[in-house]
Amino acid sequence: FIWQYRAATVAKSLRYPARRTPGWGVGCWFVPVVNLWMPYQAIRDCLPSGHPARRYVLYTWLLLLVTSILLLPATLVALVGAPSLGIVLLLVSIGAYLAVGLNAHRVVTAIATDHSDAVAALTPSY
């Protein structure tokens, strides 16, 4: 949350268009229902419009939703009903979490690189 706030603050300073303030971008994670899409928008807005890495924000968000949806049923099926099906669902869920991590790393790196390059472009060299 600290990273997201700081990244959104830098994006705001760079005048990137954003739907949320940096504070609301973090706060919306904790509000039921809006936390299904607003955190995605807040992180996406840390990159300028048209940036190619914005699609990875979407991939990461969709994978995160899939993992959240799969984890509870997979656990219940493994404990109550068909253990083999539950194990398969848990393995799919674990794979999705790994994909979330890899895509999230890509997003964080893209945002950090973009912000660094944008700030460097604004800084006069002597």
Backbone as XML, in Angstrom:
<?xml version="1.0"?>
<chain id="A" units="angstrom">
  <residue number="1" name="PHE">
    <atom name="N" x="0.820" y="-1.189" z="0.000"/>
    <atom name="CA" x="0.000" y="0.000" z="0.000"/>
    <atom name="C" x="0.869" y="1.261" z="0.000"/>
  </residue>
  <residue number="2" name="ILE">
    <atom name="N" x="1.984" y="1.184" z="0.714"/>
    <atom name="CA" x="2.896" y="2.328" z="0.730"/>
    <atom name="C" x="3.464" y="2.552" z="-0.663"/>
  </residue>
  <residue number="3" name="TRP">
    <atom name="N" x="3.879" y="1.452" z="-1.310"/>
    <atom name="CA" x="4.411" y="1.562" z="-2.669"/>
    <atom name="C" x="3.355" y="2.145" z="-3.607"/>
  </residue>
  <residue number="4" name="GLN">
    <atom name="N" x="2.148" y="1.646" z="-3.535"/>
    <atom name="CA" x="1.086" y="2.127" z="-4.425"/>
    <atom name="C" x="0.842" y="3.618" z="-4.204"/>
  </residue>
  <residue number="5" name="TYR">
    <atom name="N" x="0.791" y="4.043" z="-2.951"/>
    <atom name="CA" x="0.565" y="5.454" z="-2.652"/>
    <atom name="C" x="1.686" y="6.307" z="-3.238"/>
  </residue>
  <residue number="6" name="ARG">
    <atom name="N" x="2.915" y="5.868" z="-3.035"/>
    <atom name="CA" x="4.056" y="6.642" z="-3.540"/>
    <atom name="C" x="4.074" y="6.670" z="-5.069"/>
  </residue>
  <residue number="7" name="ALA">
    <atom name="N" x="3.794" y="5.532" z="-5.700"/>
    <atom name="CA" x="3.768" y="5.472" z="-7.163"/>
    <atom name="C" x="2.666" y="6.386" z="-7.705"/>
  </residue>
  <residue number="8" name="ALA">
    <atom name="N" x="1.505" y="6.382" z="-7.070"/>
    <atom name="CA" x="0.403" y="7.238" z="-7.513"/>
    <atom name="C" x="0.734" y="8.712" z="-7.300"/>
  </residue>
  <residue number="9" name="THR">
    <atom name="N" x="1.453" y="9.014" z="-6.241"/>
    <atom name="CA" x="1.857" y="10.392" z="-5.976"/>
    <atom name="C" x="2.832" y="10.876" z="-7.048"/>
  </residue>
  <residue number="10" name="VAL">
    <atom name="N" x="3.775" y="10.020" z="-7.420"/>
    <atom name="CA" x="4.714" y="10.383" z="-8.490"/>
    <atom name="C" x="3.963" y="10.551" z="-9.804"/>
  </residue>
  <residue number="11" name="ALA">
    <atom name="N" x="3.045" y="9.619" z="-10.104"/>
    <atom name="CA" x="2.264" y="9.721" z="-11.338"/>
    <atom name="C" x="1.454" y="11.019" z="-11.361"/>
  </residue>
  <residue number="12" name="LYS">
    <atom name="N" x="0.924" y="11.391" z="-10.226"/>
    <atom name="CA" x="0.168" y="12.655" z="-10.144"/>
    <atom name="C" x="1.096" y="13.840" z="-10.394"/>
  </residue>
  <residue number="13" name="SER">
    <atom name="N" x="2.298" y="13.786" z="-9.830"/>
    <atom name="CA" x="3.277" y="14.860" z="-10.054"/>
    <atom name="C" x="3.691" y="14.945" z="-11.519"/>
  </residue>
  <residue number="14" name="LEU">
    <atom name="N" x="3.698" y="13.794" z="-12.192"/>
    <atom name="CA" x="4.036" y="13.758" z="-13.619"/>
    <atom name="C" x="2.840" y="14.129" z="-14.491"/>
  </residue>
  <residue number="15" name="ARG">
    <atom name="N" x="1.717" y="14.405" z="-13.844"/>
    <atom name="CA" x="0.474" y="14.783" z="-14.515"/>
    <atom name="C" x="-0.124" y="13.676" z="-15.371"/>
  </residue>
  <residue number="16" name="TYR">
    <atom name="N" x="0.058" y="12.439" z="-14.920"/>
    <atom name="CA" x="-0.614" y="11.321" z="-15.582"/>
    <atom name="C" x="-2.086" y="11.374" z="-15.196"/>
  </residue>
  <residue number="17" name="PRO">
    <atom name="N" x="-2.979" y="11.177" z="-16.147"/>
    <atom name="CA" x="-4.403" y="11.218" z="-15.807"/>
    <atom name="C" x="-4.775" y="10.059" z="-14.890"/>
  </residue>
  <residue number="18" name="ALA">
    <atom name="N" x="-5.525" y="10.360" z="-13.845"/>
    <atom name="CA" x="-5.920" y="9.335" z="-12.877"/>
    <atom name="C" x="-7.369" y="9.541" z="-12.463"/>
  </residue>
  <residue number="19" name="ARG">
    <atom name="N" x="-8.027" y="8.428" z="-12.224"/>
    <atom name="CA" x="-9.421" y="8.486" z="-11.756"/>
    <atom name="C" x="-9.501" y="8.652" z="-10.240"/>
  </residue>
  <residue number="20" name="ARG">
    <atom name="N" x="-8.450" y="8.310" z="-9.538"/>
    <atom name="CA" x="-8.450" y="8.327" z="-8.070"/>
    <atom name="C" x="-7.275" y="9.147" z="-7.550"/>
  </residue>
  <residue number="21" name="THR">
    <atom name="N" x="-7.450" y="9.712" z="-6.382"/>
    <atom name="CA" x="-6.322" y="10.334" z="-5.690"/>
    <atom name="C" x="-5.446" y="9.212" z="-5.145"/>
  </residue>
  <residue number="22" name="PRO">
    <atom name="N" x="-4.184" y="9.496" z="-4.824"/>
    <atom name="CA" x="-3.336" y="8.447" z="-4.259"/>
    <atom name="C" x="-3.923" y="7.821" z="-2.985"/>
  </residue>
  <residue number="23" name="GLY">
    <atom name="N" x="-4.510" y="8.630" z="-2.125"/>
    <atom name="CA" x="-5.102" y="8.103" z="-0.891"/>
    <atom name="C" x="-6.308" y="7.213" z="-1.145"/>
  </residue>
  <residue number="24" name="TRP">
    <atom name="N" x="-7.171" y="7.625" z="-2.044"/>
    <atom name="CA" x="-8.345" y="6.817" z="-2.363"/>
    <atom name="C" x="-7.934" y="5.564" z="-3.121"/>
  </residue>
  <residue number="25" name="GLY">
    <atom name="N" x="-6.865" y="5.639" z="-3.904"/>
    <atom name="CA" x="-6.364" y="4.456" z="-4.595"/>
    <atom name="C" x="-5.992" y="3.346" z="-3.625"/>
  </residue>
  <residue number="26" name="VAL">
    <atom name="N" x="-5.440" y="3.712" z="-2.498"/>
    <atom name="CA" x="-5.121" y="2.720" z="-1.461"/>
    <atom name="C" x="-6.368" y="2.366" z="-0.659"/>
  </residue>
  <residue number="27" name="GLY">
    <atom name="N" x="-7.164" y="3.367" z="-0.302"/>
    <atom name="CA" x="-8.351" y="3.136" z="0.519"/>
    <atom name="C" x="-9.391" y="2.250" z="-0.141"/>
  </residue>
  <residue number="28" name="CYS">
    <atom name="N" x="-9.480" y="2.287" z="-1.472"/>
    <atom name="CA" x="-10.519" y="1.504" z="-2.146"/>
    <atom name="C" x="-10.291" y="-0.001" z="-2.030"/>
  </residue>
  <residue number="29" name="TRP">
    <atom name="N" x="-9.100" y="-0.429" z="-1.652"/>
    <atom name="CA" x="-8.866" y="-1.862" z="-1.411"/>
    <atom name="C" x="-9.734" y="-2.373" z="-0.261"/>
  </residue>
  <residue number="30" name="PHE">
    <atom name="N" x="-10.110" y="-1.488" z="0.651"/>
    <atom name="CA" x="-10.805" y="-1.887" z="1.870"/>
    <atom name="C" x="-12.316" y="-1.687" z="1.811"/>
  </residue>
  <residue number="31" name="VAL">
    <atom name="N" x="-12.830" y="-1.182" z="0.701"/>
    <atom name="CA" x="-14.262" y="-0.911" z="0.567"/>
    <atom name="C" x="-14.898" y="-2.053" z="-0.223"/>
  </residue>
  <residue number="32" name="PRO">
    <atom name="N" x="-15.826" y="-2.787" z="0.401"/>
    <atom name="CA" x="-16.465" y="-3.897" z="-0.318"/>
    <atom name="C" x="-17.115" y="-3.441" z="-1.619"/>
  </residue>
  <residue number="33" name="VAL">
    <atom name="N" x="-17.144" y="-4.284" z="-2.556"/>
    <atom name="CA" x="-17.695" y="-4.132" z="-3.895"/>
    <atom name="C" x="-16.782" y="-3.269" z="-4.774"/>
  </residue>
  <residue number="34" name="VAL">
    <atom name="N" x="-16.477" y="-2.041" z="-4.378"/>
    <atom name="CA" x="-15.592" y="-1.221" z="-5.217"/>
    <atom name="C" x="-14.179" y="-1.790" z="-5.265"/>
  </residue>
  <residue number="35" name="ASN">
    <atom name="N" x="-13.837" y="-2.635" z="-4.281"/>
    <atom name="CA" x="-12.512" y="-3.240" z="-4.306"/>
    <atom name="C" x="-12.374" y="-4.313" z="-5.385"/>
  </residue>
  <residue number="36" name="LEU">
    <atom name="N" x="-13.449" y="-4.512" z="-6.162"/>
    <atom name="CA" x="-13.382" y="-5.450" z="-7.275"/>
    <atom name="C" x="-12.804" y="-4.813" z="-8.543"/>
  </residue>
  <residue number="37" name="TRP">
    <atom name="N" x="-12.795" y="-3.470" z="-8.636"/>
    <atom name="CA" x="-12.251" y="-2.842" z="-9.834"/>
    <atom name="C" x="-11.424" y="-1.589" z="-9.573"/>
  </residue>
  <residue number="38" name="MET">
    <atom name="N" x="-11.707" y="-0.853" z="-8.508"/>
    <atom name="CA" x="-10.996" y="0.407" z="-8.298"/>
    <atom name="C" x="-9.492" y="0.240" z="-8.028"/>
  </residue>
  <residue number="39" name="PRO">
    <atom name="N" x="-9.061" y="-0.759" z="-7.270"/>
    <atom name="CA" x="-7.606" y="-0.909" z="-7.104"/>
    <atom name="C" x="-6.885" y="-1.147" z="-8.442"/>
  </residue>
  <residue number="40" name="TYR">
    <atom name="N" x="-7.532" y="-1.901" z="-9.323"/>
    <atom name="CA" x="-6.963" y="-2.109" z="-10.664"/>
    <atom name="C" x="-6.789" y="-0.771" z="-11.371"/>
  </residue>
  <residue number="41" name="GLN">
    <atom name="N" x="-7.828" y="0.053" z="-11.348"/>
    <atom name="CA" x="-7.755" y="1.348" z="-12.017"/>
    <atom name="C" x="-6.680" y="2.241" z="-11.391"/>
  </residue>
  <residue number="42" name="ALA">
    <atom name="N" x="-6.586" y="2.192" z="-10.067"/>
    <atom name="CA" x="-5.615" y="3.040" z="-9.380"/>
    <atom name="C" x="-4.179" y="2.658" z="-9.750"/>
  </residue>
  <residue number="43" name="ILE">
    <atom name="N" x="-3.914" y="1.367" z="-9.847"/>
    <atom name="CA" x="-2.563" y="0.935" z="-10.215"/>
    <atom name="C" x="-2.310" y="1.197" z="-11.700"/>
  </residue>
  <residue number="44" name="ARG">
    <atom name="N" x="-3.305" y="0.931" z="-12.530"/>
    <atom name="CA" x="-3.175" y="1.176" z="-13.964"/>
    <atom name="C" x="-2.857" y="2.643" z="-14.231"/>
  </residue>
  <residue number="45" name="ASP">
    <atom name="N" x="-3.448" y="3.540" z="-13.455"/>
    <atom name="CA" x="-3.246" y="4.966" z="-13.668"/>
    <atom name="C" x="-1.869" y="5.451" z="-13.221"/>
  </residue>
  <residue number="46" name="CYS">
    <atom name="N" x="-1.059" y="4.577" z="-12.683"/>
    <atom name="CA" x="0.329" y="4.939" z="-12.366"/>
    <atom name="C" x="1.190" y="4.949" z="-13.621"/>
  </residue>
  <residue number="47" name="LEU">
    <atom name="N" x="0.634" y="4.441" z="-14.716"/>
    <atom name="CA" x="1.316" y="4.462" z="-16.011"/>
    <atom name="C" x="0.568" y="5.411" z="-16.934"/>
  </residue>
  <residue number="48" name="PRO">
    <atom name="N" x="1.280" y="6.048" z="-17.867"/>
    <atom name="CA" x="0.597" y="6.956" z="-18.785"/>
    <atom name="C" x="-0.307" y="6.194" z="-19.751"/>
  </residue>
  <residue number="49" name="SER">
    <atom name="N" x="-1.297" y="6.875" z="-20.277"/>
    <atom name="CA" x="-2.191" y="6.267" z="-21.265"/>
    <atom name="C" x="-1.369" y="5.760" z="-22.440"/>
  </residue>
  <residue number="50" name="GLY">
    <atom name="N" x="-1.733" y="4.563" z="-22.917"/>
    <atom name="CA" x="-1.041" y="3.986" z="-24.053"/>
    <atom name="C" x="0.236" y="3.234" z="-23.724"/>
  </residue>
  <residue number="51" name="HIS">
    <atom name="N" x="0.640" y="3.233" z="-22.467"/>
    <atom name="CA" x="1.858" y="2.496" z="-22.093"/>
    <atom name="C" x="1.606" y="1.007" z="-22.283"/>
  </residue>
  <residue number="52" name="PRO">
    <atom name="N" x="2.525" y="0.275" z="-22.916"/>
    <atom name="CA" x="2.283" y="-1.146" z="-23.183"/>
    <atom name="C" x="2.138" y="-2.011" z="-21.927"/>
  </residue>
  <residue number="53" name="ALA">
    <atom name="N" x="2.689" y="-1.601" z="-20.820"/>
    <atom name="CA" x="2.617" y="-2.411" z="-19.599"/>
    <atom name="C" x="1.264" y="-2.313" z="-18.908"/>
  </residue>
  <residue number="54" name="ARG">
    <atom name="N" x="0.412" y="-1.402" z="-19.346"/>
    <atom name="CA" x="-0.921" y="-1.297" z="-18.727"/>
    <atom name="C" x="-1.704" y="-2.598" z="-18.886"/>
  </residue>
  <residue number="55" name="ARG">
    <atom name="N" x="-1.462" y="-3.336" z="-19.953"/>
    <atom name="CA" x="-2.168" y="-4.610" z="-20.139"/>
    <atom name="C" x="-1.765" y="-5.623" z="-19.078"/>
  </residue>
  <residue number="56" name="TYR">
    <atom name="N" x="-0.524" y="-5.538" z="-18.582"/>
    <atom name="CA" x="-0.100" y="-6.460" z="-17.521"/>
    <atom name="C" x="-0.799" y="-6.168" z="-16.198"/>
  </residue>
  <residue number="57" name="VAL">
    <atom name="N" x="-1.174" y="-4.919" z="-16.003"/>
    <atom name="CA" x="-1.970" y="-4.586" z="-14.818"/>
    <atom name="C" x="-3.306" y="-5.316" z="-14.902"/>
  </residue>
  <residue number="58" name="LEU">
    <atom name="N" x="-3.918" y="-5.315" z="-16.087"/>
    <atom name="CA" x="-5.186" y="-6.020" z="-16.273"/>
    <atom name="C" x="-5.002" y="-7.525" z="-16.083"/>
  </residue>
  <residue number="59" name="TYR">
    <atom name="N" x="-3.968" y="-8.117" z="-16.692"/>
    <atom name="CA" x="-3.726" y="-9.552" z="-16.537"/>
    <atom name="C" x="-3.545" y="-9.906" z="-15.065"/>
  </residue>
  <residue number="60" name="THR">
    <atom name="N" x="-2.766" y="-9.102" z="-14.365"/>
    <atom name="CA" x="-2.508" y="-9.367" z="-12.950"/>
    <atom name="C" x="-3.801" y="-9.284" z="-12.149"/>
  </residue>
  <residue number="61" name="TRP">
    <atom name="N" x="-4.609" y="-8.266" z="-12.429"/>
    <atom name="CA" x="-5.858" y="-8.085" z="-11.692"/>
    <atom name="C" x="-6.815" y="-9.243" z="-11.943"/>
  </residue>
  <residue number="62" name="LEU">
    <atom name="N" x="-6.964" y="-9.659" z="-13.192"/>
    <atom name="CA" x="-7.864" y="-10.772" z="-13.505"/>
    <atom name="C" x="-7.387" y="-12.063" z="-12.853"/>
  </residue>
  <residue number="63" name="LEU">
    <atom name="N" x="-6.082" y="-12.304" z="-12.876"/>
    <atom name="CA" x="-5.546" y="-13.498" z="-12.209"/>
    <atom name="C" x="-5.779" y="-13.442" z="-10.703"/>
  </residue>
  <residue number="64" name="LEU">
    <atom name="N" x="-5.638" y="-12.259" z="-10.124"/>
    <atom name="CA" x="-5.885" y="-12.111" z="-8.687"/>
    <atom name="C" x="-7.342" y="-12.417" z="-8.357"/>
  </residue>
  <residue number="65" name="LEU">
    <atom name="N" x="-8.264" y="-11.961" z="-9.200"/>
    <atom name="CA" x="-9.682" y="-12.273" z="-8.986"/>
    <atom name="C" x="-9.935" y="-13.773" z="-9.123"/>
  </residue>
  <residue number="66" name="VAL">
    <atom name="N" x="-9.318" y="-14.405" z="-10.110"/>
    <atom name="CA" x="-9.486" y="-15.851" z="-10.303"/>
    <atom name="C" x="-8.983" y="-16.618" z="-9.091"/>
  </residue>
  <residue number="67" name="THR">
    <atom name="N" x="-7.834" y="-16.238" z="-8.571"/>
    <atom name="CA" x="-7.306" y="-16.936" z="-7.398"/>
    <atom name="C" x="-8.217" y="-16.763" z="-6.193"/>
  </residue>
  <residue number="68" name="SER">
    <atom name="N" x="-8.749" y="-15.567" z="-6.045"/>
    <atom name="CA" x="-9.657" y="-15.330" z="-4.919"/>
    <atom name="C" x="-10.925" y="-16.155" z="-5.043"/>
  </residue>
  <residue number="69" name="ILE">
    <atom name="N" x="-11.413" y="-16.294" z="-6.271"/>
    <atom name="CA" x="-12.638" y="-17.064" z="-6.497"/>
    <atom name="C" x="-12.385" y="-18.560" z="-6.341"/>
  </residue>
  <residue number="70" name="LEU">
    <atom name="N" x="-11.232" y="-19.042" z="-6.787"/>
    <atom name="CA" x="-10.942" y="-20.482" z="-6.772"/>
    <atom name="C" x="-10.546" y="-21.032" z="-5.402"/>
  </residue>
  <residue number="71" name="LEU">
    <atom name="N" x="-9.916" y="-20.230" z="-4.592"/>
    <atom name="CA" x="-9.306" y="-20.752" z="-3.374"/>
    <atom name="C" x="-10.304" y="-21.350" z="-2.396"/>
  </residue>
  <residue number="72" name="LEU">
    <atom name="N" x="-11.381" y="-20.682" z="-2.107"/>
    <atom name="CA" x="-12.347" y="-21.203" z="-1.142"/>
    <atom name="C" x="-13.017" y="-22.485" z="-1.628"/>
  </residue>
  <residue number="73" name="PRO">
    <atom name="N" x="-13.572" y="-22.522" z="-2.851"/>
    <atom name="CA" x="-14.175" y="-23.783" z="-3.303"/>
    <atom name="C" x="-13.158" y="-24.927" z="-3.377"/>
  </residue>
  <residue number="74" name="ALA">
    <atom name="N" x="-11.946" y="-24.613" z="-3.795"/>
    <atom name="CA" x="-10.925" y="-25.659" z="-3.881"/>
    <atom name="C" x="-10.637" y="-26.241" z="-2.508"/>
  </residue>
  <residue number="75" name="THR">
    <atom name="N" x="-10.531" y="-25.398" z="-1.517"/>
    <atom name="CA" x="-10.273" y="-25.857" z="-0.160"/>
    <atom name="C" x="-11.443" y="-26.684" z="0.366"/>
  </residue>
  <residue number="76" name="LEU">
    <atom name="N" x="-12.660" y="-26.200" z="0.149"/>
    <atom name="CA" x="-13.846" y="-26.938" z="0.613"/>
    <atom name="C" x="-13.974" y="-28.294" z="-0.074"/>
  </residue>
  <residue number="77" name="VAL">
    <atom name="N" x="-13.748" y="-28.340" z="-1.371"/>
    <atom name="CA" x="-13.847" y="-29.606" z="-2.100"/>
    <atom name="C" x="-12.780" y="-30.569" z="-1.609"/>
  </residue>
  <residue number="78" name="ALA">
    <atom name="N" x="-11.591" y="-30.074" z="-1.356"/>
    <atom name="CA" x="-10.508" y="-30.935" z="-0.880"/>
    <atom name="C" x="-10.807" y="-31.490" z="0.506"/>
  </residue>
  <residue number="79" name="LEU">
    <atom name="N" x="-11.429" y="-30.699" z="1.369"/>
    <atom name="CA" x="-11.693" y="-31.129" z="2.744"/>
    <atom name="C" x="-12.959" y="-31.973" z="2.879"/>
  </residue>
  <residue number="80" name="VAL">
    <atom name="N" x="-13.973" y="-31.668" z="2.084"/>
    <atom name="CA" x="-15.280" y="-32.276" z="2.283"/>
    <atom name="C" x="-15.588" y="-33.386" z="1.280"/>
  </residue>
  <residue number="81" name="GLY">
    <atom name="N" x="-15.441" y="-33.075" z="0.018"/>
    <atom name="CA" x="-15.954" y="-33.977" z="-1.011"/>
    <atom name="C" x="-14.889" y="-34.812" z="-1.679"/>
  </residue>
  <residue number="82" name="ALA">
    <atom name="N" x="-14.531" y="-34.414" z="-2.859"/>
    <atom name="CA" x="-13.612" y="-35.166" z="-3.701"/>
    <atom name="C" x="-12.198" y="-34.626" z="-3.532"/>
  </residue>
  <residue number="83" name="PRO">
    <atom name="N" x="-11.383" y="-35.312" z="-2.756"/>
    <atom name="CA" x="-10.026" y="-34.807" z="-2.509"/>
    <atom name="C" x="-9.201" y="-34.621" z="-3.783"/>
  </residue>
  <residue number="84" name="SER">
    <atom name="N" x="-9.353" y="-35.522" z="-4.746"/>
    <atom name="CA" x="-8.543" y="-35.391" z="-5.961"/>
    <atom name="C" x="-8.936" y="-34.142" z="-6.752"/>
  </residue>
  <residue number="85" name="LEU">
    <atom name="N" x="-10.223" y="-33.861" z="-6.852"/>
    <atom name="CA" x="-10.668" y="-32.647" z="-7.532"/>
    <atom name="C" x="-10.216" y="-31.408" z="-6.758"/>
  </residue>
  <residue number="86" name="GLY">
    <atom name="N" x="-10.300" y="-31.471" z="-5.451"/>
    <atom name="CA" x="-9.851" y="-30.354" z="-4.619"/>
    <atom name="C" x="-8.372" y="-30.080" z="-4.795"/>
  </residue>
  <residue number="87" name="ILE">
    <atom name="N" x="-7.579" y="-31.138" z="-4.891"/>
    <atom name="CA" x="-6.135" y="-30.967" z="-5.084"/>
    <atom name="C" x="-5.861" y="-30.334" z="-6.446"/>
  </residue>
  <residue number="88" name="VAL">
    <atom name="N" x="-6.578" y="-30.779" z="-7.463"/>
    <atom name="CA" x="-6.416" y="-30.175" z="-8.795"/>
    <atom name="C" x="-6.767" y="-28.692" z="-8.748"/>
  </residue>
  <residue number="89" name="LEU">
    <atom name="N" x="-7.881" y="-28.353" z="-8.115"/>
    <atom name="CA" x="-8.275" y="-26.942" z="-8.003"/>
    <atom name="C" x="-7.254" y="-26.135" z="-7.204"/>
  </residue>
  <residue number="90" name="LEU">
    <atom name="N" x="-6.718" y="-26.727" z="-6.149"/>
    <atom name="CA" x="-5.692" y="-26.032" z="-5.365"/>
    <atom name="C" x="-4.426" y="-25.818" z="-6.191"/>
  </residue>
  <residue number="91" name="LEU">
    <atom name="N" x="-4.044" y="-26.803" z="-6.986"/>
    <atom name="CA" x="-2.862" y="-26.648" z="-7.837"/>
    <atom name="C" x="-3.080" y="-25.562" z="-8.889"/>
  </residue>
  <residue number="92" name="VAL">
    <atom name="N" x="-4.276" y="-25.515" z="-9.456"/>
    <atom name="CA" x="-4.594" y="-24.438" z="-10.407"/>
    <atom name="C" x="-4.528" y="-23.086" z="-9.702"/>
  </residue>
  <residue number="93" name="SER">
    <atom name="N" x="-5.054" y="-23.032" z="-8.490"/>
    <atom name="CA" x="-5.027" y="-21.794" z="-7.722"/>
    <atom name="C" x="-3.592" y="-21.374" z="-7.408"/>
  </residue>
  <residue number="94" name="ILE">
    <atom name="N" x="-2.761" y="-22.319" z="-7.031"/>
    <atom name="CA" x="-1.350" y="-22.017" z="-6.745"/>
    <atom name="C" x="-0.657" y="-21.508" z="-8.004"/>
  </residue>
  <residue number="95" name="GLY">
    <atom name="N" x="-0.939" y="-22.158" z="-9.142"/>
    <atom name="CA" x="-0.368" y="-21.695" z="-10.404"/>
    <atom name="C" x="-0.802" y="-20.280" z="-10.733"/>
  </residue>
  <residue number="96" name="ALA">
    <atom name="N" x="-2.065" y="-19.982" z="-10.455"/>
    <atom name="CA" x="-2.562" y="-18.630" z="-10.705"/>
    <atom name="C" x="-1.866" y="-17.626" z="-9.782"/>
  </residue>
  <residue number="97" name="TYR">
    <atom name="N" x="-1.618" y="-18.000" z="-8.523"/>
    <atom name="CA" x="-0.898" y="-17.107" z="-7.611"/>
    <atom name="C" x="0.519" y="-16.852" z="-8.112"/>
  </residue>
  <residue number="98" name="LEU">
    <atom name="N" x="1.176" y="-17.886" z="-8.638"/>
    <atom name="CA" x="2.513" y="-17.694" z="-9.205"/>
    <atom name="C" x="2.463" y="-16.726" z="-10.387"/>
  </residue>
  <residue number="99" name="ALA">
    <atom name="N" x="1.449" y="-16.875" z="-11.232"/>
    <atom name="CA" x="1.287" y="-15.969" z="-12.367"/>
    <atom name="C" x="1.016" y="-14.539" z="-11.892"/>
  </residue>
  <residue number="100" name="VAL">
    <atom name="N" x="0.235" y="-14.401" z="-10.819"/>
    <atom name="CA" x="-0.007" y="-13.071" z="-10.247"/>
    <atom name="C" x="1.318" y="-12.447" z="-9.825"/>
  </residue>
  <residue number="101" name="GLY">
    <atom name="N" x="2.138" y="-13.226" z="-9.131"/>
    <atom name="CA" x="3.426" y="-12.717" z="-8.661"/>
    <atom name="C" x="4.336" y="-12.294" z="-9.799"/>
  </residue>
  <residue number="102" name="LEU">
    <atom name="N" x="4.412" y="-13.113" z="-10.833"/>
    <atom name="CA" x="5.267" y="-12.781" z="-11.975"/>
    <atom name="C" x="4.767" y="-11.535" z="-12.702"/>
  </residue>
  <residue number="103" name="ASN">
    <atom name="N" x="3.459" y="-11.460" z="-12.924"/>
    <atom name="CA" x="2.900" y="-10.282" z="-13.591"/>
    <atom name="C" x="3.013" y="-9.040" z="-12.712"/>
  </residue>
  <residue number="104" name="ALA">
    <atom name="N" x="2.817" y="-9.200" z="-11.406"/>
    <atom name="CA" x="2.936" y="-8.059" z="-10.494"/>
    <atom name="C" x="4.364" y="-7.514" z="-10.511"/>
  </residue>
  <residue number="105" name="HIS">
    <atom name="N" x="5.338" y="-8.403" z="-10.552"/>
    <atom name="CA" x="6.742" y="-7.973" z="-10.641"/>
    <atom name="C" x="6.956" y="-7.179" z="-11.922"/>
  </residue>
  <residue number="106" name="ARG">
    <atom name="N" x="6.378" y="-7.648" z="-13.009"/>
    <atom name="CA" x="6.489" y="-6.958" z="-14.296"/>
    <atom name="C" x="5.850" y="-5.571" z="-14.214"/>
  </residue>
  <residue number="107" name="VAL">
    <atom name="N" x="4.701" y="-5.471" z="-13.556"/>
    <atom name="CA" x="4.000" y="-4.189" z="-13.424"/>
    <atom name="C" x="4.810" y="-3.219" z="-12.571"/>
  </residue>
  <residue number="108" name="VAL">
    <atom name="N" x="5.285" y="-3.682" z="-11.432"/>
    <atom name="CA" x="6.061" y="-2.819" z="-10.537"/>
    <atom name="C" x="7.325" y="-2.326" z="-11.236"/>
  </residue>
  <residue number="109" name="THR">
    <atom name="N" x="7.991" y="-3.222" z="-11.950"/>
    <atom name="CA" x="9.204" y="-2.839" z="-12.675"/>
    <atom name="C" x="8.883" y="-1.815" z="-13.763"/>
  </residue>
  <residue number="110" name="ALA">
    <atom name="N" x="7.785" y="-2.025" z="-14.485"/>
    <atom name="CA" x="7.402" y="-1.089" z="-15.543"/>
    <atom name="C" x="7.077" y="0.291" z="-14.977"/>
  </residue>
  <residue number="111" name="ILE">
    <atom name="N" x="6.361" y="0.321" z="-13.860"/>
    <atom name="CA" x="6.016" y="1.608" z="-13.245"/>
    <atom name="C" x="7.266" y="2.307" z="-12.741"/>
  </residue>
  <residue number="112" name="ALA">
    <atom name="N" x="8.138" y="1.569" z="-12.064"/>
    <atom name="CA" x="9.376" y="2.170" z="-11.541"/>
    <atom name="C" x="10.252" y="2.700" z="-12.676"/>
  </residue>
  <residue number="113" name="THR">
    <atom name="N" x="10.371" y="1.932" z="-13.745"/>
    <atom name="CA" x="11.182" y="2.356" z="-14.885"/>
    <atom name="C" x="10.582" y="3.583" z="-15.562"/>
  </residue>
  <residue number="114" name="ASP">
    <atom name="N" x="9.272" y="3.547" z="-15.779"/>
    <atom name="CA" x="8.606" y="4.678" z="-16.415"/>
    <atom name="C" x="8.765" y="5.941" z="-15.585"/>
  </residue>
  <residue number="115" name="HIS">
    <atom name="N" x="8.533" y="5.837" z="-14.296"/>
    <atom name="CA" x="8.646" y="7.013" z="-13.433"/>
    <atom name="C" x="10.076" y="7.535" z="-13.402"/>
  </residue>
  <residue number="116" name="SER">
    <atom name="N" x="11.031" y="6.629" z="-13.316"/>
    <atom name="CA" x="12.434" y="7.035" z="-13.302"/>
    <atom name="C" x="12.803" y="7.749" z="-14.593"/>
  </residue>
  <residue number="117" name="ASP">
    <atom name="N" x="12.379" y="7.183" z="-15.724"/>
    <atom name="CA" x="12.681" y="7.817" z="-17.023"/>
    <atom name="C" x="11.987" y="9.164" z="-17.153"/>
  </residue>
  <residue number="118" name="ALA">
    <atom name="N" x="10.745" y="9.257" z="-16.710"/>
    <atom name="CA" x="9.997" y="10.514" z="-16.814"/>
    <atom name="C" x="10.602" y="11.605" z="-15.927"/>
  </residue>
  <residue number="119" name="VAL">
    <atom name="N" x="11.003" y="11.238" z="-14.720"/>
    <atom name="CA" x="11.633" y="12.213" z="-13.828"/>
    <atom name="C" x="12.984" y="12.648" z="-14.390"/>
  </residue>
  <residue number="120" name="ALA">
    <atom name="N" x="13.743" y="11.685" z="-14.939"/>
    <atom name="CA" x="15.032" y="12.015" z="-15.525"/>
    <atom name="C" x="14.879" y="12.961" z="-16.712"/>
  </residue>
  <residue number="121" name="ALA">
    <atom name="N" x="13.827" y="12.780" z="-17.490"/>
    <atom name="CA" x="13.573" y="13.648" z="-18.642"/>
    <atom name="C" x="13.228" y="15.078" z="-18.200"/>
  </residue>
  <residue number="122" name="LEU">
    <atom name="N" x="12.663" y="15.214" z="-17.012"/>
    <atom name="CA" x="12.294" y="16.529" z="-16.503"/>
    <atom name="C" x="13.455" y="17.241" z="-15.790"/>
  </residue>
  <residue number="123" name="THR">
    <atom name="N" x="14.439" y="16.458" z="-15.380"/>
    <atom name="CA" x="15.551" y="16.990" z="-14.609"/>
    <atom name="C" x="16.609" y="17.573" z="-15.554"/>
  </residue>
  <residue number="124" name="PRO">
    <atom name="N" x="16.927" y="18.840" z="-15.405"/>
    <atom name="CA" x="17.942" y="19.412" z="-16.296"/>
    <atom name="C" x="19.327" y="18.832" z="-15.989"/>
  </residue>
  <residue number="125" name="SER">
    <atom name="N" x="20.069" y="18.563" z="-17.036"/>
    <atom name="CA" x="21.427" y="18.064" z="-16.850"/>
    <atom name="C" x="22.411" y="19.251" z="-16.997"/>
  </residue>
  <residue number="126" name="TYR">
    <atom name="N" x="23.369" y="19.267" z="-16.122"/>
    <atom name="CA" x="24.330" y="20.381" z="-16.117"/>
    <atom name="C" x="25.653" y="19.935" z="-16.623"/>
  </residue>
</chain>
